């Protein structure tokens, strides 16, 4: 996932993951974090990262080159776990672009629009962080 921001640092990303785990109980851990200089207008910094889970239900498509054994495939983080991290990042910078979300309002709109199709219930508990 790519993040474009003028306020969020690599330390801020780590903090968002830590808070999602410690405060919200999300099973999500950052891996392969790298910073880059964005070509996108209006942004001074960019961070690319992937996230994994220790107890996820699905294998992730991302794994380090040459990693073995084959049955030790990293687990994908859940939709809710990502939601907690992204919501916490938008608390720091509401104008950031995170993945396909162009700002906090776009994030809330897309989550509310698609939540019923991605899961059996239509609520998204992580949105409560942004409504305070």
Steps between C-alpha positions, in 0.01 A plus 500: 500500500627848420451800724549860388511766770662822613460411869526122550850365561629145521481536879139611468425190292655278768294682763177442306573126479591486869181682606284281274644195679512628858183711512275330243629142522576483127728217386711704257875552465691711246753332274723626220459867585688739273493874445513661158483842339156527343447623147143583591442875514441657838679238711850517644531145632378153428505167682434158353414212733339160523325354800472147635311319771608225737165326505333604173277264304653561158848486360639828374639531150801686639798312629871556496692359204655165582299447817439136589345265602202529271250419776623799703317759291428836665137562591303797368370762741122541515294780349421633850865492604602705198208732572628576850848583368369715215256684729783578743715628213217728386480641854854627447447625143142523370632605157727200449454254217514146638456219250187577299371753754548869413451658840295417807162583347566273202606224741176529699289514183664196342485294819130576550427431134681166479485361854180299444656323201826401669357358819173377647431809711499856374671673792867588500613542864816691408295789358406595857859624543438766236159612625628634831 
